[in-house]
Amino acid sequence: MIARLAARNLRRHFRRTLITTIGIALGTALSLFSIGLGDGGHLQMIENGVRIGQGHLTVQMDSYLESPSTAKFLPDPEPFLAVLENHPGVRSVFPRIRGEGMLATAYAAEGVQFQGIDPSRRGEADLFRDSIAEGDFLSASDGAHIFLGQKLAQRLKVKVGRKTVLTFQDSAGEITSTLLRVSGIFRSGSSAIDGTICLVPIGTLQRALGMGQGVTSLAIYLENPFAQEAVYRQLERSLPGGSAGLYHWQTLQPDLRDYVVLDDVFGYLIYAIILFILAIGVLNTVLMSVMERKREIGILTAIGMGGGAVLRMVLLETALITLIGIAGGLVLGLAVNWYFSVHGLDLTSFSTEGWDLAGTVIDPIMRSKLRPHRVFQLCTAVFLLSVTMGIYPAVKASRTEPVEAMEKP
Amino acid sequence: MSNGENQPVLATERLHKRFSKGGRTIEVLRDLEISLPRGEIVGILGASGAGKSTLLHIVGGLDEPTSGRVLHEGRDIFGLSEYELASFRNRRIGFVFQMHYLLAEFTCLENVMMPGIIAGHDRNDLLGKSKELLVRVGLGERMDHRPGELSGGEQQRAAVARALVNNPSLVLADEPTGNLDALTAGSVRDLFLELNRDLGTTFLVVTHNRDMAAKFHRRFELKNGALHAEV
């Protein structure tokens, strides 16, 4: 009976109910779109960040974190690789050497971050491999070649096929140089990356640095980035101990981590504002409905409806209007998210240059990524907030004095 | 307390009601006493503002007296909790107001069923009882009509059926014919008399219409806060 009364109360002011429902639906859809795009953008940034950097998880010497140096390397990565390559949660593992040095040509010299990679491994350095502007990617794991960013090449006035000299400290602390010929030039879209990073075959660097088979890190890429914590805990138990440790990308790329956290906080603020506006709309609708029905509530009270039943009736009205709004918002929000997950939001018209931030590249085409638990969280928040807003009108209605409510007009 | 057949359906003891308004104190009811045996139909007459509606609201548990007691079948209704009082109004009292106060969104039948639904009665039993009452008050053909589709007299008849659906021991009517023409008012009065005679329902009817009360068992005039029996 209470449910029927509540449903009819909503139906009798159909236009007002509809406007409030549409408001809830649009707010829910807007929040879903915003969450999907934000999470999708973060995921793209993190994926690009870990592809440029050290993977979702990284094995490296513990002392490397405090002061990175090619002297702090894993002399024998094989026992680690044996565990990592057989773990079901691990998509791929790439041995890496990372260091800093000076790259010089006959015209100029620039400080660079060099990365030793194995070009024969499928999936390695895809971000750079897919961004070739001139020439070719590295081919042999021990060739005397270098693959560098376009801005760096411009500053060094070097072209494909020309010679460069990379100077760095070897593992014994001695300054050493190696001659490398430019195999290709990449353009990632990030001026910071294109102006500082160069790739060299890992075997060439191992030889030049005097590391033997050693590497500075093992970059681990996961099948499911959202399962990072679970895989981390499993690997931490099964990897060999010693002075090498397993690290999250959040530890190795704190700028990116902080940006994502800060952006999430701003996102939550925006959702809070949207939800607050929604809640005011719900409060307004329910309060008006209760005030208009003062006499009716008075008569129901007079014929024996208790305050508790009146309270439940008004709360049920609030819940109904909210649930319908959420259902509409879900349909609209999921449809919009699906569109932007397939087609993406193209932001290339806003900048001819690519964007880089917090040590990673931002894709100019943002793709939405909406996870079920985020949808559940939002819908729960909208529902609870709306029903909370219904408490005041419901309590007011439950305290209706029948005599006062039924005073003759 | 027993609620046996021997107890009066309604009895008041030194009922007092005082209002304060604009710094003035108005004594509406002064040590008012009335006793209604089961099966009586009693009229309360009086000028506008004499306190007739206030008396009805207090004996119906809608308003509280400043002092004094209201005993329903021997039980002090203001000793009940808020929940118990709502349940008492629902099950033991039937209200008929000057305005019909039917719920506009519900059909005539649904309006009549409403107190029974609130009481949690079996839906099928309630449906049968409500239809029977509507036939009895002459609305057998208007059950599925909404209040807006009924005439003033029909609306008031539906309100009477609603008041009776839970078999109350007392029906309180506050100016039930106040908004009706003389002919329709007469038919509502006759309905009260018929229901009183056939069902034995006790009625306390507030009215300023002497013709309305002329055929009731007893009549009182409310004057200066006290009831004066009319012969």
Boltz contact constraints between the chains, C-beta under 6 A:
constraints:
  - contact:
      token1: [A, 1]
      token2: [B, 117]
      max_distance: 6.0
  - contact:
      token1: [A, 8]
      token2: [B, 105]
      max_distance: 6.0
  - contact:
      token1: [A, 12]
      token2: [B, 105]
      max_distance: 6.0
  - contact:
      token1: [A, 299]
      token2: [B, 101]
      max_distance: 6.0
  - contact:
      token1: [A, 302]
      token2: [B, 62]
      max_distance: 6.0
  - contact:
      token1: [A, 302]
      token2: [B, 95]
      max_distance: 6.0
  - contact:
      token1: [A, 303]
      token2: [B, 115]
      max_distance: 6.0
  - contact:
      token1: [A, 304]
      token2: [B, 86]
      max_distance: 6.0
  - contact:
      token1: [A, 304]
      token2: [B, 89]
      max_distance: 6.0
  - contact:
      token1: [A, 304]
      token2: [B, 90]
      max_distance: 6.0
  - contact:
      token1: [A, 304]
      token2: [B, 115]
      max_distance: 6.0
  - contact:
      token1: [A, 304]
      token2: [B, 118]
      max_distance: 6.0
  - contact:
      token1: [A, 305]
      token2: [B, 118]
      max_distance: 6.0
  - contact:
      token1: [A, 306]
      token2: [B, 83]
      max_distance: 6.0
  - contact:
      token1: [A, 306]
      token2: [B, 86]
      max_distance: 6.0
  - contact:
      token1: [A, 402]
      token2: [B, 62]
      max_distance: 6.0
  - contact:
      token1: [A, 403]
      token2: [B, 57]
      max_distance: 6.0
  - contact:
      token1: [A, 403]
      token2: [B, 62]
      max_distance: 6.0
  - contact:
      token1: [A, 403]
      token2: [B, 63]
      max_distance: 6.0
